[in-house]
């Protein structure tokens, strides 16, 4: 395990460069991101495996997420707490080369299109998903999930996200979108998850006034904090939420629900695999492996990261098994090096498979061997 300490800042997101095997981008915030500056850290891994900061950029508000430009090896976009996204050139100093500001609340996530490579997406507490081009400061499109009735199958759990007066309504803002990501298989598909427990699949080929989205309830009415596409199986996604569970879904088997706030659902959707009590606290991030269609990485508020094997699939066909029937629930590795909430984690794309980076509120960035 190798580590780097971000003095005075708490980590929110870490991403490996898709171009260099020795470079990381880390988004962070002062005072646990509740008030104060943010900072983008560019961290290099030297020949001895030591992590060292090669560049950094101070921002006026906390940074919640980061993504590398898939067409330019030196550009990184960040999601900022003032409702903006900022594009930095890591060979420059101090200032962004572009600012994108249309969101009305904190921007919680950003993700670059892995297929077309010329667009990126963002999601915000304002309940919208936006599509951007790095060549223009106005968004290309704004996507808003249909308003859905929040149906709670389990007791509600309120998790404090901030102590600022301006955020006092966050718990009631069940339409805030925690994450949006492009499909790694189709440049027109975007997946998002929200505080109302719904996951939404947008199809940008459809008109915004027609049926351009599919929605389904994912975590029993509790907040869904994270989602991800499987890198090898186009119809398989995973999600995590404040019920401490990880669920795996086949998009072909979901009965979607569409309607307004007065609508009700008649069928509770069923996942194809589930890991109940995957963590002791809320699951903050899930990331499918870029090397293996059965491996899933998770990070949690319980200060740990875990690697899971999807026992419902053996790499070739379905097994009719679930992780809950396994004595260890399919967990093949667990990392407990952090001492605060773990918000960000990512697989290394390079070298021998199994290396993982993680960052947490404790201000540490760790690289560790998962398997």
Secondary structure, DSSP 8 states (H G I E B T S, - for coil): -EEEE-TT-EEEEEEE-SS-TTEEEEEEEGGGGTSS-EEEEEEEE-TTS-EEEEEEEEESS-EEEEEE-TT-TTEEEEEETTSEEEEEETTS-SS-SEEEE--SS-EEEEEE-TTT-S-EEEEETTS-EEEE-TT-SS-SEEE---------SS----------GGGTTTTT-TT-EEEEEE-SS-TTEEEEEETTSEEEEEETTS-TTSS-EEEEE-STTS-EEEEEE-SS-TTEEEEEETTS-EEEEEGGG-------TT---SS----SEEETTSSSS-EEEEEE-SS-TTEEEEEETTS-EEEEE-TTB-SSSB-S--GGGSTTTTEEEEE---SS-EEEEEE--SSSTTEEEEEETTSEEEEEE--
